[in-house]
Amino acid sequence: MDLPAHAIAIRGAREHNLKNVSVDIPHGQFVVITGVSGSGKSTLAFDLLFAEGQRRFLDSMSAYVRQFVEQLARPDVDLIAGLPPTVSIEQNTSRGGGKSTVATVTEVYHFIRLLFARLGTQYCPDCHLPVEAQTRDEMRATLEAAARERGELTLLAPVVRNRKGFHSEIADWARKHGYSELRADGRWFDTAQPFRLDRFKEHDIEVVIGSFVAGPGGPAKVTERTSTLGRRNKKTSADETISAPARGLRELIEQALEVGHGVAFASDRRGVVTIHSTDRACPKCRRSFGPLDPKDFSYNSSQGWCPKCRGFGELFHLPDVERGANSDAIEESWWRWANDREECPDCHGARLKPEARAVRFSDRTVVDRPSPRGKRGTTSSAQNAVTVDDVSRYSVNEALEWAESLRLTGRAAEIGRDIVPEIRERLRFLKQVGLGYLQLGRSVITLSGGEAQRIRLAAQLGSNLSGVLYILDEPTIGLHSRDNARLLECLKALRDRGNSLVVVEHDEETMRHADFVLDLGPGAGVNGGQVVATGTIPELMRHPGSITGQYLRELATKTYPTRGQRRPVAPGDVASKRSHRKSALGSSASAKSSWLTIHHAALHNLKDLTVRFPLGRFVVVTGVSGSGKSTLVKNCLFPAVEEGIKRTRPPSRTGCWVEGAESLAAVHEVDQSPIGRTPRSTPATYVGFFDTIRQLFAQSPEAKLRGYGPGRFSFNSAQGRCPDCEGKGVIEIEMNFLPPTQVKCGRCGGKRFNPETLDVTWQGKSVADILDLSVAEAVEFFSAHRRLVRPLEALRDTGLDYLRLGQTSPTLSGGEAQRIKLVTHLLGGLT
């Protein structure tokens, strides 16, 4: 078999609807896969190329490592040759947890944390004064005062901070040097006993140096600890204190500072631990601080997060189960948890502990820095210093201006030599992909799919990899044409580094900039899955069988008027036409409710807007990328209308409210999230017409004779489903060190039902035969049943005529899932 030397050779691809596809995709080029929706673009790009690339990468690892990694199944293909390492950048609806931000996903925050840890100046969060060194005598005076207030104190020397491992050697070292006790993760251990911690958890370990109590009107008195844990497990009175004349508090402090490298902890009987340092102490309150570490600025670590909100920046109102089973109470409590999260009163959304928020950074030569927007609490004024929270509240453009203005000198220049350029480069890439308006601390879950994908693209641009195959899913979606050119330049820059790009795209401008175009079709579903044309755009336009080429030819010759005609919106002509209303509205009420007005929209970058939306019209909200479209519609309008419809719900934290919602019955958001994640979810079950089909089968003579009801014809019911696969049609086989594999059920042959259920037919077809029909075939088959024809025609009219009624939801694309949701809402299936 002859295979090309500089291309990815695919032979005999049969994954999903691909029909034995064989094609060559050139290396080192910008390749666009296009075609009608459902033609197999995502299958070829992600389920074939990316899945095989990931499988080969994991095959190079040991079997031990593979068992901890979720692996994709081997695609149904005869051969894939010349496949480079693959990186997938999809528009996933799952984009990380609530702590993921723009800065963390692009890894720019890693370098910001490092910069503050190495070059930041610690300030006391209570006195707002920079910390400074203190003498050992000052430290001893502080400890004596603490002992008089808190009772007996145990002096500890920290030896391990937030490090994983067994750490058995620590106990061996301590025992050999005469220390009889350790404190690990807040628990006390005898060094004479076996010591072994959880290998995969982070641990804090301190060596117990000794204990002391405040002397009666004099110096502190050192105490000797009895049988290590014995005194920890029982209350010890002052009379039981054993004097240790050979050692004093001064020697105890010296020893603790030597073992702890300048830092010592003091723990009382209640378990309260304070830090004491000779290098870092507040000159006013004498409070000590430990050395700065990058984890001190991480809200994913207990070492750095705010103890009240644990790094989320918000407080969650969990469902109040103590209020009983009252449905209104449960709904209200759940709504507060899901939508009205309260900003953390301690950190004010900064996510970090007070000590980290008080650290300031300044190069001491910078002037006219941008001020952080929306900053709460105190700001740094000394020498234009900024806190890590200030930087997190910068937009990408503001942060880039700040980073480019830094002028480090002397020792700071040597330390920041490799840190600052990394920050600048990643911020530049974010700006280049059209995301300069995003705040670095913006939560990723609040971003649109296109924004999230471009963030990951910027992260890849900052990685400087070469020889990689990047697979992208419609990167221009939601992007204003003004920013399209910059994004395309970034993609070309990625290609010019020696990488290959495969982009699933419908955008005309992207296709015209591509080096190679692969057109799939000619139709969707069973009518697609074939390579219609390959080559450059001119070659595609000349191809007679390419629908994409036909549209491009028409676009090249078609002219458009410079101005269109605006359809007037007459107040009051909408509400009277709504057929689902039980009664006609009066003229005054109609005029008022024909418009939906949102007041005080001020979330993210919205500037206290008041916007009117005409009801009963197809309204489009447009604007350049980052102008606030998604914020206005998804984050302000949608929750405000929900609150307006259900007045019992508490007001939104966004502060906006709507006028005119009283004329609406419901509001729904139709996004591209999956309609189901298991094989039990299908278009027929989600839209809801499968219930009608089951009722038809239950009314058949054979079903009545056997006593079968509608539940018998559900693959979710134990009565009618196959007992082996439990109605899934496939059986998943666990493979040690390999991804689970799915095989067709040998008992039912993938039909999901048991033989007794399949014996019952309606119009000559079993329930499994019905589920195997396409939407187009089902429209003809059920033409006499209006209750079934209506939803089926709606699916057909939205371009989903190729879908099988029983096709499993996980195999649907985001666009297909979105259209199925739209059909369901149009039919009134969700209320």
C-alpha positions in Angstrom: 0.0 0.0 0.0 1.4 3.4 -1.1 1.2 6.0 1.7 2.1 9.6 1.4 5.3 10.7 3.2 4.1 14.1 4.4 0.5 13.6 5.2 -1.9 11.8 7.6 -3.2 8.9 5.7 -6.7 7.6 6.7 -7.9 4.4 5.2 -11.3 2.7 5.7 -12.8 5.0 8.4 -16.2 3.7 9.5 -16.7 5.5 12.8 -20.4 6.6 13.3 -21.7 7.7 9.9 -18.4 7.7 8.0 -18.7 5.4 5.0 -15.3 3.7 4.6 -13.6 7.1 4.2 -10.1 7.2 2.8 -8.3 10.6 2.6 -4.9 12.2 3.0 -4.5 15.3 5.2 -1.2 17.2 4.6 1.2 17.9 7.4 2.2 21.4 8.4 -0.9 23.0 6.8 -4.0 24.9 7.9 -6.7 22.3 7.1 -10.5 23.1 7.3 -13.1 20.3 7.5 -16.4 21.6 6.4 -19.8 20.3 5.3 -23.4 20.4 6.2 -24.4 19.8 9.9 -24.3 16.1 10.6 -22.1 15.2 7.7 -19.4 13.7 10.0 -17.0 16.6 10.5 -16.6 16.2 14.3 -16.5 12.4 13.9 -13.5 12.6 11.5 -11.7 15.3 13.5 -12.3 14.3 17.1 -13.6 10.7 17.3 -11.1 9.5 14.7 -7.9 11.7 14.6 -7.9 12.9 18.2 -9.0 9.6 19.7 -6.4 7.6 17.8 -3.7 10.2 18.7 -4.5 10.0 22.4 -4.7 6.2 22.3 -1.2 6.0 20.8 0.2 8.4 23.3 -1.2 6.4 26.2 0.1 3.2 24.6 3.6 4.6 25.1 3.0 4.7 28.9 3.3 1.8 31.3 0.2 -0.3 32.1 0.4 1.0 35.7 0.0 4.6 34.5 -2.7 3.8 32.0 -5.1 2.5 34.6 -5.3 6.0 36.1 -6.2 7.7 32.8 -9.5 7.7 31.1 -8.9 6.4 27.6 -10.9 6.8 24.4 -12.0 3.7 22.6 -10.1 2.6 19.5 -11.9 4.2 16.4 -13.4 2.0 13.7 -10.7 2.5 11.0 -8.4 0.2 9.0 -5.4 2.4 9.1 -4.1 5.8 10.2 -0.5 6.5 9.3 1.6 9.6 9.8 -0.4 10.9 12.8 1.5 13.4 14.9 0.8 14.0 18.6 -2.7 15.5 18.9 -4.1 18.3 21.0 -7.9 18.8 21.0 -9.4 22.3 21.6 -13.1 21.8 21.7 -16.1 23.9 22.9 -16.7 21.7 25.9 -19.6 22.7 28.1 -17.5 21.5 31.0 -14.6 24.0 31.3 -13.4 23.4 34.8 -14.6 23.9 38.3 -15.8 27.1 40.0 -12.2 28.0 40.8 -11.0 28.0 37.2 -10.3 31.5 35.9 -9.0 33.1 32.8 -5.6 33.4 34.4 -5.4 29.9 35.7 -6.5 28.2 32.5 -3.9 30.1 30.5 -1.3 29.5 33.2 -0.4 33.2 33.4 -1.5 33.1 37.1 1.2 30.5 37.8 3.8 33.1 36.9 2.0 35.9 38.7 2.0 33.8 41.9 5.7 33.1 41.4 6.4 36.8 40.9 4.7 37.8 44.1 6.3 35.0 46.1 9.8 35.9 45.0 9.6 39.7 44.7 6.5 40.7 46.8 6.7 42.6 50.0 4.8 41.3 53.0 2.5 43.6 54.9 0.7 43.0 58.1 -3.0 42.5 57.1 -4.1 44.1 60.4 -1.7 47.1 60.7 -0.9 47.6 57.0 2.8 48.0 57.7 5.6 46.1 55.9 7.1 43.3 57.9 10.7 43.5 59.1 13.2 41.4 60.9 13.1 41.1 64.7 15.7 40.0 67.2 15.6 36.8 69.1 15.0 38.8 72.3 11.9 40.5 70.7 10.7 37.1 69.6 11.2 35.7 73.2 9.3 38.6 74.7 6.4 37.9 72.3 6.3 34.2 73.2 6.4 35.0 76.9 3.5 37.3 76.5 1.6 34.7 74.5 2.3 32.1 77.2 0.8 34.3 79.9 -2.3 34.7 77.8 -2.7 31.2 76.4 -1.1 28.9 78.9 1.5 26.3 78.2 2.9 26.5 74.7 4.7 23.9 72.7 7.5 25.1 70.4 7.5 23.4 66.9 10.0 23.6 64.1 8.4 23.2 60.6 10.4 20.8 58.4 7.8 19.9 55.7 5.2 22.2 54.1 2.6 21.0 51.7 4.7 18.1 50.3 3.5 14.7 49.3 5.2 11.4 50.4 5.5 8.9 53.1 8.0 11.0 55.0 9.2 8.1 57.1 12.8 9.6 57.1 11.6 12.6 59.0 10.8 10.5 62.1 14.2 8.6 61.7 16.0 11.9 61.6 14.2 13.4 64.6 14.7 10.2 66.7 18.5 10.2 65.9 18.8 13.8 67.0 17.0 13.3 70.3 13.5 14.5 69.4 10.8 12.2 70.7 7.7 13.7 69.0 6.4 15.0 65.7 3.3 16.9 64.7 2.0 16.0 61.3 -1.2 17.5 59.8 -2.3 18.5 63.3 -1.8 15.1 64.9 0.9 14.1 67.3 3.2 11.1 66.7 5.9 9.3 68.7 9.1 9.1 66.8 9.8 5.7 68.5 6.7 4.3 66.7 6.4 3.4 63.0 5.7 6.6 61.0 4.2 6.5 57.5 1.9 9.1 55.9 -0.4 8.9 52.9 1.9 9.1 49.9 -0.5 11.0 47.6 -1.6 13.7 50.0 0.2 16.9 50.9 1.4 17.1 54.5 2.7 19.6 57.0 5.2 18.2 59.5 6.8 19.9 62.5 9.4 18.6 65.0 8.5 19.2 68.6 11.3 21.1 70.3 9.9 21.6 73.8 7.2 23.3 75.9 7.2 26.2 78.3 4.9 28.1 80.6 4.9 31.7 81.8 6.9 32.2 84.9 5.1 33.7 88.0 6.2 37.3 87.6 9.5 36.3 85.9 11.0 34.6 82.9 9.2 31.7 81.2 9.8 28.2 82.6 10.7 25.4 80.2 8.8 22.1 80.9 9.8 18.6 80.0 7.3 16.6 78.0 6.5 13.2 79.5 6.3 10.0 77.5 5.6 12.0 74.3 1.9 11.4 73.6 0.9 10.8 77.2 0.6 14.4 78.0 -1.3 15.1 74.9 -3.9 12.4 75.8 -4.5 13.6 79.3 -4.9 16.9 81.1 -1.7 17.9 82.9 -1.9 20.3 85.9 0.7 22.8 86.7 1.9 20.7 89.6 2.9 17.9 87.2 5.3 20.3 85.3 8.8 18.9 85.4 11.5 21.5 85.4 14.4 21.2 82.9 17.2 23.3 84.4 19.6 22.4 81.6 17.6 24.4 79.1 16.0 27.8 79.0 13.5 29.4 76.6 16.4 31.2 74.8 18.0 27.8 73.9 14.7 26.4 73.0 14.1 29.3 70.5 17.6 28.9 69.1 17.1 25.2 68.5 13.6 25.7 66.9 14.9 28.5 64.5 17.9 26.3 63.5 15.7 23.3 62.7 12.9 25.4 61.2 15.2 27.6 59.1 14.3 30.9 60.8 10.6 30.0 61.6 9.0 28.5 64.6 5.4 27.6 65.5 3.8 27.9 69.0 0.9 25.6 69.8 -1.4 25.8 72.8 -3.5 23.1 74.5 -6.5 24.1 72.3 -4.5 23.4 69.1 -4.2 27.1 68.1 -0.9 27.6 66.2 0.9 30.9 65.7 3.9 31.6 63.5 7.1 33.3 64.9 9.9 34.4 62.7 13.1 36.4 63.1 13.0 37.5 59.5 9.3 38.6 59.1 7.4 40.4 61.9 5.1 43.3 62.1 6.9 46.2 63.8 3.6 47.3 65.5 1.8 44.2 66.7 4.8 41.8 66.5 2.9 39.3 64.6 5.2 37.0 62.6 4.8 35.5 59.1 6.3 32.6 57.3 8.3 32.9 54.1 6.3 33.5 51.0 5.5 30.5 48.7 3.6 30.4 45.4 1.0 28.2 47.1 0.2 31.2 49.4 -1.4 32.8 46.4 -3.3 29.7 45.2 -7.0 29.5 45.9 -6.8 25.8 45.1 -4.7 25.1 48.1 -5.5 25.3 51.8 -2.2 27.1 52.2 -3.6 30.1 50.2 -7.3 30.1 50.0 -9.7 32.2 52.1 -10.7 30.0 55.1 -14.3 31.2 54.9 -15.1 30.6 51.2 -12.3 28.1 50.6 -11.2 29.8 47.4 -14.5 30.3 45.6 -14.9 34.0 46.5 -18.6 33.3 47.1 -20.7 31.7 49.8 -23.2 29.0 48.8 -26.6 28.7 50.3 -27.1 24.9 50.3 -30.7 23.6 50.3 -32.2 24.1 53.7 -33.4 20.6 54.6 -34.4 21.6 58.1 -37.4 23.5 56.8 -39.2 20.3 56.1 -40.6 18.9 52.8 -42.3 22.1 51.8 -41.7 22.3 48.0 -41.7 26.1 48.0 -39.1 26.2 50.7 -36.9 23.6 49.0 -37.2 25.4 45.6 -36.3 28.8 47.2 -33.3 27.4 49.0 -32.1 25.5 46.0 -32.5 28.7 43.9 -30.4 30.6 46.3 -27.6 28.0 46.1 -27.7 27.9 42.3 -28.1 31.6 41.5 -27.7 33.9 44.4 -24.3 33.1 45.7 -23.3 35.7 48.2 -19.9 37.4 47.8 -17.6 36.3 50.6 -17.6 39.0 53.3 -14.0 38.2 54.4 -12.1 38.3 51.1 -14.7 40.2 49.0 -14.3 37.9 46.1 -10.4 37.8 46.1 -10.5 34.1 47.1 -7.2 34.4 49.1 -6.4 34.5 52.8 -5.6 37.9 54.4 -1.9 37.3 54.5 -1.7 36.7 50.7 -4.0 39.6 50.0 -1.7 41.9 52.0 1.5 41.1 49.9 2.4 44.0 47.5 4.6 44.1 44.5 6.3 47.1 43.0 9.3 47.7 40.8 9.5 51.2 42.4 9.9 52.9 39.0 6.5 52.5 37.5 4.2 55.5 37.1 0.6 55.9 35.7 -0.4 52.3 36.1 -4.0 51.4 35.2 -6.1 51.2 38.4 -8.1 48.0 39.0 -11.7 48.2 38.2 -14.3 47.1 40.8 -11.6 46.9 43.6 -13.1 46.5 47.0 -11.4 47.3 50.3 -8.0 49.0 50.7 -5.7 49.5 47.8 -1.9 49.8 47.7 -0.7 53.3 47.6 3.0 53.0 48.5 5.1 53.5 45.4 2.3 52.3 43.1 2.4 48.8 44.6 -0.2 46.3 43.6 -1.6 43.2 45.3 -2.3 40.0 43.6 -6.0 40.8 43.8 -5.4 44.0 42.0 -3.8 42.1 39.1 -6.6 39.6 39.1 -9.1 42.4 38.6 -7.2 43.8 35.6 -8.5 43.1 32.2 -6.1 41.3 29.9 -5.3 44.7 28.2 -4.7 46.4 31.5 -2.6 43.5 32.8 -0.5 43.6 29.6 0.1 47.3 30.0 1.1 46.8 33.6 3.5 43.9 32.7 5.1 45.7 29.8 5.7 48.8 32.1 7.7 46.8 34.7 11.3 47.9 35.0 13.2 45.6 37.4 16.7 46.4 38.5 19.5 44.7 40.4 18.7 41.5 42.2 15.0 41.8 41.3 15.9 41.9 37.6 17.8 38.6 38.0 14.9 36.9 39.8 12.2 38.2 37.4 14.3 37.7 34.2 12.4 34.5 33.3 9.1 35.3 35.0 8.0 38.6 33.6 8.5 37.6 29.9 6.3 34.6 30.4 3.6 36.8 31.8 3.9 39.3 28.9 3.9 36.6 26.2 0.7 34.8 27.5 -1.1 38.1 27.9 -0.2 39.1 24.3 -1.6 35.8 23.0 -4.8 36.4 24.9 -5.1 39.8 23.3 -4.3 38.4 19.9 -7.2 36.0 20.0 -9.6 38.8 20.8 -9.9 38.3 24.5 -8.3 41.5 25.8 -11.5 42.6 27.5 -11.7 39.6 29.9 -10.7 40.1 33.5 -7.9 37.7 34.6 -10.0 36.6 37.6 -13.2 36.0 35.5 -14.6 32.6 36.3 -14.3 30.3 33.2 -17.8 28.8 33.8 -19.2 32.3 33.0 -17.6 32.4 29.5 -19.2 31.4 26.2 -18.1 28.3 24.4 -16.2 30.4 21.9 -14.4 32.4 24.5 -13.4 29.3 26.5 -12.0 27.7 23.3 -10.0 30.8 22.4 -8.5 30.8 26.0 -7.3 27.3 25.5 -5.9 28.3 22.1 -4.0 31.2 23.7 -2.6 28.7 26.3 -1.4 26.5 23.4 0.2 29.5 21.7 2.1 30.1 24.9 3.4 26.5 25.1 5.8 26.9 22.1 5.2 23.3 20.9 6.0 22.2 17.4 5.3 19.0 15.4 1.8 18.8 17.0 -1.6 18.3 15.3 -4.0 20.8 16.8 -7.7 20.0 16.3 -10.1 22.9 16.8 -13.9 23.1 16.8 -15.3 26.2 15.2 -12.9 28.7 16.8 -14.6 31.7 15.2 -18.0 31.0 16.7 -19.4 34.1 18.5 -16.5 36.2 17.2 -17.1 39.5 15.6 -15.7 39.9 12.1 -13.5 42.7 13.5 -11.6 40.1 15.5 -11.6 37.3 13.0 -8.5 38.5 11.2 -6.5 38.5 14.5 -7.6 35.0 15.3 -6.7 33.7 11.9 -3.2 35.3 12.3 -2.8 33.4 15.5 -3.8 30.1 13.8 -1.3 30.8 11.1 1.4 31.5 13.7 0.7 28.2 15.3 1.1 26.5 11.8 4.3 28.4 11.1 5.9 26.9 14.2 5.8 23.5 12.4 2.4 22.4 13.6 -0.6 21.0 11.7 -4.0 22.4 12.1 -7.3 20.6 11.5 -10.3 23.0 12.1 -13.9 22.1 11.9 -15.5 25.3 10.6 -18.3 26.8 8.5 -17.0 30.4 8.5 -16.3 31.6 4.9 -13.3 33.8 5.9 -11.7 30.9 7.7 -12.1 28.6 4.7 -10.6 31.2 2.4 -7.5 31.4 4.6 -7.1 27.7 4.7 -4.3 25.9 2.9 -6.5 22.8 2.3 -10.2 22.2 2.6 -11.9 18.9 3.1 -15.7 18.9 2.3 -17.8 16.1 3.8 -21.3 15.3 2.7 -23.3 15.3 0.5 -26.0 15.3 3.2 -26.3 14.7 6.9 -26.5 11.5 8.9 -27.0 8.4 6.8 -26.8 10.7 3.7 -23.4 12.0 4.7 -20.1 10.5 5.8 -18.4 10.8 2.4 -15.6 12.9 1.1 -17.2 15.1 -1.5 -14.2 17.3 -2.4 -10.7 18.1 -1.2 -8.2 20.8 -2.2 -8.0 24.6 -2.2 -11.0 27.0 -2.2 -10.9 27.5 -6.0 -10.8 23.8 -6.5 -13.8 23.4 -4.2 -15.8 26.1 -6.0 -15.2 24.3 -9.3 -16.4 20.9 -7.9 -19.9 20.2 -9.1 -20.9 17.9 -6.2 -19.8 20.2 -3.4 -22.7 22.1 -1.7 -20.1 24.3 0.1 -18.5 25.1 -3.2 -21.9 26.1 -4.7 -22.5 28.5 -1.8 -19.1 30.0 -2.1 -19.7 30.6 -5.8 -23.0 32.3 -5.1 -21.4 34.5 -2.4 -18.7 35.6 -4.9 -21.3 36.8 -7.4 -24.2 37.9 -5.1 -24.7 41.6 -4.2 -26.5 42.9 -1.2 -28.3 46.2 -0.5 -26.5 48.7 1.6 -29.5 49.1 3.9 -32.3 46.8 4.7 -35.9 47.5 5.7 -36.7 47.5 9.4 -40.0 45.9 10.4 -41.8 48.3 12.7 -42.8 47.1 16.2 -46.2 48.4 17.0 -46.8 48.3 20.8 -49.9 46.2 21.4 -50.0 44.1 18.2 -48.1 41.2 19.7 -49.9 40.0 22.8 -53.3 39.8 21.1 -51.9 37.3 18.6 -50.5 34.8 21.1 -52.7 31.8 20.7 -51.8 30.2 24.0 -53.3 33.0 26.1 -56.5 32.2 27.7 -58.0 35.6 27.2 -57.1 38.7 25.2 -55.3 41.5 26.9 -56.7 44.9 27.2 -55.3 47.7 25.2 -53.4 49.3 28.1 -52.1 46.1 29.4 -51.1 45.0 25.9 -49.2 48.1 25.3 -47.3 47.7 28.6 -46.5 44.0 28.2 -45.5 44.0 24.5 -42.1 45.2 25.7 -39.7 43.5 28.1 -37.5 46.1 29.8 -34.5 45.3 31.9 -33.2 47.9 34.4 -29.9 48.4 36.1 -27.9 45.7 34.2 -24.4 46.3 35.6 -22.8 42.9 35.8 -19.2 42.5 34.5 -18.6 45.2 32.0 -22.2 46.4 31.6 -22.6 50.0 32.7 -26.0 50.2 34.5 -28.0 49.6 31.3 -31.7 49.9 30.7 -32.7 48.0 27.6 -36.1 47.3 26.0 -36.8 44.1 24.1 -40.0 43.8 21.9 -42.0 40.6 22.7 -43.2 38.4 19.8 -40.2 39.3 17.7 -37.0 37.7 16.6 -34.5 39.8 18.5 -30.7 39.7 17.9 -28.2 41.1 20.3 -25.0 41.8 18.5 -21.7 43.7 19.0 -18.0 43.3 19.0 -16.4 40.5 21.0 -16.5 41.4 24.7 -19.1 44.1 24.4 -21.4 42.3 26.9 -23.8 40.4 24.8 -23.7 37.1 26.7 -23.6 39.0 30.0 -26.7 41.0 29.1 -28.8 38.1 27.8 -27.6 35.0 29.8 -26.4 36.5 33.1 -28.9 39.4 33.5 -32.0 39.0 31.3 -32.5 35.3 31.7 -32.4 35.1 35.6 -34.3 38.4 35.9 -37.1 37.1 33.8 -37.2 33.9 35.8 -37.5 35.9 38.9 -40.2 38.1 37.4 -42.3 35.1 36.4 -41.9 33.4 39.8 -42.2 36.2 42.3 -41.6 33.9 45.3 -37.9 33.6 44.4 -35.5 36.0 46.1 -34.0 38.8 44.1 -30.9 38.2 41.9 -27.5 39.2 43.1 -27.0 40.9 39.7 -29.1 43.8 41.0 -31.1 44.1 37.8 -34.9 43.6 37.4 -37.3 43.4 34.5 -40.6 45.0 33.7 -43.2 43.3 31.5 -42.5 39.7 32.5 -46.0 39.3 33.8 -47.3 38.5 30.3 -44.8 35.6 29.9 -45.6 32.0 31.0 -42.1 30.6 31.0 -38.5 31.3 29.8 -36.0 28.8 28.7 -32.3 28.9 27.8 -31.4 26.7 24.8 -27.7 26.1 24.8 -25.4 23.3 23.3 -25.1 21.3 26.5 -25.8 17.6 26.0 -29.4 16.4 26.3 -28.2 13.2 28.0 -25.0 11.5 28.9 -26.2 7.8 28.9 -27.4 5.5 26.1 -30.9 5.6 27.8 -31.4 9.1 26.5 -32.6 9.4 22.8 -34.3 12.1 20.7 -37.6 10.2 21.0 -37.4 10.2 24.8 -36.1 13.7 25.2 -38.7 15.4 22.9 -41.4 13.2 24.6 -43.2 11.5 21.7 -41.9 8.0 22.6 -44.6 7.9 25.3 -47.2 8.2 22.5 -45.5 5.4 20.5 -45.6 3.1 23.6 -49.3 3.8 24.1 -49.9 2.8 20.4 -48.1 -0.5 21.1 -50.1 -1.0 24.3 -53.4 -0.6 22.4 -52.5 -3.3 19.8 -54.5 -6.6 20.1 -51.5 -8.7 20.9 -50.5 -6.4 23.7 -54.0 -6.4 25.2 -54.1 -10.2 24.9 -50.9 -10.5 26.9 -51.8 -7.8 29.3 -48.9 -5.4 28.4 -49.2 -1.8 29.3 -47.2 1.2 27.9 -44.4 0.5 30.5 -43.7 -2.8 28.9 -42.3 -1.0 25.8 -39.8 1.1 27.6 -36.1 0.1 27.6 -35.9 1.7 31.1 -38.4 -0.8 32.5 -37.3 -4.2 33.8 -40.5 -5.7 32.3 -39.6 -5.2 28.7 -35.9 -4.6 28.4 -33.2 -7.1 27.7 -32.0 -8.5 31.0 -28.4 -8.8 29.8 -27.7 -5.2 28.6 -30.5 -3.7 30.7 -31.9 -1.8 27.8 -28.7 -0.2 26.6 -28.2 -2.4 23.5 -24.5 -2.8 24.3 -22.5 -4.4 27.0 -19.4 -2.6 28.4 -16.5 -4.8 29.2 -13.9 -3.6 31.6 -10.3 -4.2 30.3 -7.5 -4.1 32.7 -5.0 -1.3 31.7 -7.1 -0.6 28.6 -10.2 1.6 28.0 -13.5 -0.2 28.5 -14.9 -1.6 25.3 -18.5 -1.8 24.2 -19.9 -4.7 22.3 -23.3 -5.3 20.9 -25.5 -7.3 23.3 -25.4 -10.9 22.2 -28.9 -11.7 23.6 -30.9 -8.9 22.0 -28.6 -8.0 19.1 -28.6 -4.3 20.1 -32.4 -4.0 20.0 -32.7 -3.3 23.8 -35.8 -5.3 24.4 -36.5 -9.0 25.3 -38.1 -11.4 22.8 -41.5 -11.3 24.3 -41.7 -7.5 23.9 -40.4 -7.7 20.3 -43.1 -10.2 19.4 -45.7 -7.4 19.7 -45.9 -5.3 16.5 -47.8 -2.3 15.3 -48.3 -1.8 11.6 -45.8 -4.6 11.0 -43.0 -3.1 13.1 -41.7 -3.9 16.6 -40.8 -1.1 19.0 -37.1 -1.7 18.2 -37.9 -1.3 14.4 -39.6 2.0 15.2 -36.6 3.3 17.2 -34.4 2.4 14.2 -36.4 4.7 11.8 -34.9 8.0 10.8 -37.0 11.1 11.4 -37.8 11.4 7.7 -39.0 7.8 7.6 -41.0 8.2 10.8 -42.9 11.2 9.3 -44.2 9.0 6.5 -44.8 6.0 8.8 -46.9 8.0 11.3 -48.5 10.3 8.8 -52.0 9.4 10.1 -51.2 10.3 13.7 -51.1 14.0 14.3 -49.7 13.8 17.8 -46.6 12.1 16.4 -46.3 13.9 13.1 -46.1 17.4 14.7 -42.9 16.7 16.7 -41.4 14.7 13.9 -42.0 17.5 11.4 -40.5 20.0 13.8 -37.3 17.8 14.0 -37.3 17.5 10.2 -37.8 21.3 9.7 -34.8 22.0 11.9 -32.6 19.9 9.6 -32.6 16.7 11.8 -34.4 14.4 9.4 -31.5 12.1 9.3 -31.4 11.3 13.0 -32.6 7.9 14.2 -35.4 8.0 16.8 -33.4 5.8 19.1 -29.9 7.3 18.5 -28.2 7.7 21.8 -27.7 11.2 23.1 -23.9 11.0 23.7 -23.4 10.5 20.0 -25.1 13.8 19.1 -23.1 17.0 18.3 -23.6 20.2 20.3 -25.6 21.8 17.4 -27.9 18.7 17.1 -28.5 18.7 20.9 -29.3 22.4 20.7 -31.8 22.0 17.9 -33.5 19.1 19.7 -33.9 21.4 22.8 -35.3 24.1 20.6 -37.9 21.7 19.1 -38.9 20.6 22.6 -39.5 24.2 23.7 -41.4 25.0 20.5 -43.7 22.1 21.2 -44.3 23.1 24.7 -42.7 20.0 26.0 -40.9 21.8 28.8 -42.8 24.1 31.1 
